Amino acid sequence: MGGGSKLRGNEYGEFDHFMFITMTEKGPYFTNLMLDGIEDKNIRKEKTSTSF
């Protein structure tokens, strides 16, 4: 756990969450677990994403 974020919201891919990772034969499967539910796998929008 850890990292930094401005927490501007889901549309920017900046939110408090846990990652639930399941390993499958095809590779890992990631899920964003939030306090109020599970978010879609495409939560980060291309127009609001920035390079790190």
N, CA, C and O of each residue as an XYZ file, in Angstrom:
208
protein
N       0.838     -1.160      0.000
C       0.000      0.000      0.000
C       0.892      1.234      0.000
O       1.993      1.227      0.552
N       0.402      2.275     -0.620
C       1.127      3.524     -0.606
C       1.069      4.210     -1.943
O       0.524      3.674     -2.908
N       1.616      5.365     -1.997
C       1.614      6.148     -3.226
C       1.046      7.527     -2.955
O       0.515      7.794     -1.877
N       1.162      8.397     -3.939
C       0.645      9.745     -3.795
C      -0.387     10.046     -4.853
O      -0.306      9.531     -5.968
N      -1.357     10.875     -4.516
C      -2.407     11.240     -5.451
C      -3.071     12.526     -4.998
O      -3.162     12.799     -3.802
N      -3.533     13.310     -5.953
C      -4.291     14.515     -5.626
C      -5.742     14.189     -5.317
O      -6.492     15.057     -4.871
N      -6.152     12.919     -5.552
C      -7.509     12.438     -5.286
C      -8.571     13.318     -5.934
O      -9.539     13.725     -5.292
N      -8.368     13.608     -7.237
C      -9.325     14.444     -7.972
C     -10.569     13.674     -8.398
O     -11.518     14.282     -8.894
N     -10.595     12.372     -8.223
C     -11.795     11.606     -8.523
C     -11.598     10.528     -9.566
O     -10.529     10.397    -10.163
N     -12.671      9.747     -9.775
C     -12.623      8.604    -10.683
C     -12.259      8.990    -12.102
O     -11.515      8.261    -12.758
N     -12.756     10.105    -12.595
C     -12.495     10.478    -13.986
C     -11.019     10.707    -14.272
O     -10.597     10.656    -15.428
N     -10.227     10.959    -13.230
C      -8.777     11.136    -13.386
C      -7.994      9.905    -12.947
O      -6.764      9.897    -13.006
N      -8.700      8.867    -12.508
C      -8.010      7.681    -12.016
C      -7.328      7.919    -10.682
O      -6.367      7.229    -10.341
N      -7.817      8.893     -9.924
C      -7.239      9.241     -8.624
C      -8.306      9.072     -7.549
O      -9.208      9.899     -7.424
N      -8.196      7.987     -6.767
C      -9.188      7.695     -5.745
C      -8.588      6.716     -4.746
O      -7.652      5.987     -5.075
N      -9.123      6.696     -3.524
C      -8.689      5.723     -2.525
C      -9.314      4.385     -2.863
O     -10.514      4.305     -3.125
N      -8.506      3.331     -2.858
C      -9.015      2.012     -3.196
C      -8.015      0.934     -2.783
O      -6.887      1.224     -2.385
N      -8.452     -0.283     -2.889
C      -7.601     -1.461     -2.757
C      -7.627     -2.174     -4.097
O      -8.626     -2.113     -4.814
N      -6.555     -2.840     -4.437
C      -6.530     -3.659     -5.653
C      -6.707     -5.117     -5.247
O      -5.970     -5.635     -4.408
N      -7.698     -5.773     -5.855
C      -7.897     -7.205     -5.678
C      -7.375     -7.857     -6.946
O      -7.916     -7.624     -8.027
N      -6.333     -8.671     -6.833
C      -5.678     -9.260     -7.999
C      -5.847    -10.775     -7.959
O      -5.500    -11.429     -6.976
N      -6.388    -11.315     -9.045
C      -6.562    -12.750     -9.186
C      -5.662    -13.233    -10.307
O      -5.685    -12.681    -11.408
N      -4.876    -14.254    -10.036
C      -4.012    -14.830    -11.058
C      -4.786    -15.920    -11.796
O      -5.346    -16.821    -11.171
N      -4.815    -15.836    -13.124
C      -5.474    -16.838    -13.952
C      -4.449    -17.439    -14.910
O      -3.302    -16.995    -14.960
N      -4.859    -18.431    -15.655
C      -3.956    -19.033    -16.638
C      -3.579    -18.043    -17.743
O      -2.523    -18.168    -18.364
N      -4.451    -17.061    -17.979
C      -4.197    -16.041    -19.009
C      -3.441    -14.836    -18.461
O      -3.110    -13.924    -19.218
N      -3.164    -14.816    -17.170
C      -2.468    -13.690    -16.552
C      -3.279    -13.098    -15.421
O      -4.312    -13.652    -15.047
N      -2.826    -11.973    -14.864
C      -3.519    -11.370    -13.720
C      -4.808    -10.651    -14.128
O      -4.918    -10.123    -15.234
N      -5.772    -10.643    -13.217
C      -7.038     -9.925    -13.383
C      -7.138     -8.949    -12.228
O      -7.095     -9.358    -11.068
N      -7.272     -7.653    -12.530
C      -7.265     -6.594    -11.524
C      -8.668     -6.042    -11.307
O      -9.423     -5.856    -12.262
N      -9.019     -5.778    -10.035
C     -10.288     -5.146     -9.687
C     -10.009     -4.031     -8.698
O      -9.273     -4.226     -7.731
N     -10.605     -2.840     -8.939
C     -10.496     -1.716     -8.001
C     -11.607     -1.851     -6.966
O     -12.784     -1.721     -7.302
N     -11.243     -2.110     -5.708
C     -12.228     -2.224     -4.638
C     -12.289     -0.901     -3.883
O     -11.292     -0.423     -3.343
N     -13.483     -0.327     -3.862
C     -13.681      0.947     -3.181
C     -14.632      0.725     -2.015
O     -15.279     -0.320     -1.939
N     -14.727      1.682     -1.115
C     -15.602      1.525      0.039
C     -17.071      1.407     -0.361
O     -17.850      0.764      0.343
N     -17.457      2.015     -1.473
C     -18.867      1.996     -1.871
C     -19.152      1.095     -3.064
O     -20.230      1.193     -3.649
N     -18.218      0.213     -3.449
C     -18.492     -0.722     -4.532
C     -17.273     -1.037     -5.373
O     -16.158     -0.631     -5.046
N     -17.492     -1.765     -6.463
C     -16.424     -2.155     -7.375
C     -16.535     -1.328     -8.644
O     -17.609     -1.250     -9.240
N     -15.446     -0.716     -9.060
C     -15.444      0.140    -10.244
C     -15.154     -0.663    -11.504
O     -14.546     -1.732    -11.449
N     -15.594     -0.137    -12.630
C     -15.371     -0.749    -13.927
C     -13.881     -0.814    -14.245
O     -13.108      0.023    -13.780
N     -13.474     -1.813    -15.043
C     -12.058     -1.963    -15.373
C     -11.522     -0.804    -16.191
O     -10.307     -0.604    -16.219
N     -12.363     -0.036    -16.854
C     -11.943      1.102    -17.675
C     -12.158      2.422    -16.951
O     -12.591      3.399    -17.561
N     -11.861      2.461    -15.661
C     -12.160      3.646    -14.857
C     -11.389      4.882    -15.301
O     -11.920      5.992    -15.246
N     -10.162      4.709    -15.733
C      -9.347      5.861    -16.123
C      -9.635      6.213    -17.567
O      -9.487      5.381    -18.462
N     -10.042      7.433    -17.786
C     -10.404      7.892    -19.127
C      -9.175      8.436    -19.847
O      -8.341      9.109    -19.242
N      -9.067      8.143    -21.134
C      -7.899      8.541    -21.931
C      -7.707     10.053    -21.911
O      -6.572     10.518    -21.808
N      -8.799     10.846    -22.008
C      -8.649     12.296    -22.096
C      -8.157     12.920    -20.792
O      -7.635     14.035    -20.817
N      -8.304     12.239    -19.654
C      -7.839     12.797    -18.388
C      -6.591     12.117    -17.856
O      -6.076     12.511    -16.810
N      -6.092     11.098    -18.559
C      -4.887     10.417    -18.077
C      -3.655     11.268    -18.381
O      -3.601     11.982    -19.383
N      -2.685     11.175    -17.503
C      -1.431     11.911    -17.674
C      -0.268     10.950    -17.497
O      -0.413      9.919    -16.840
N       0.867     11.269    -18.065
C       2.022     10.408    -17.856
C       2.662     10.728    -16.533
O       2.593     11.850    -16.033
N       3.291      9.706    -15.977
C       3.946      9.863    -14.668
C       5.416     10.022    -14.856
O       6.151     10.168    -13.880
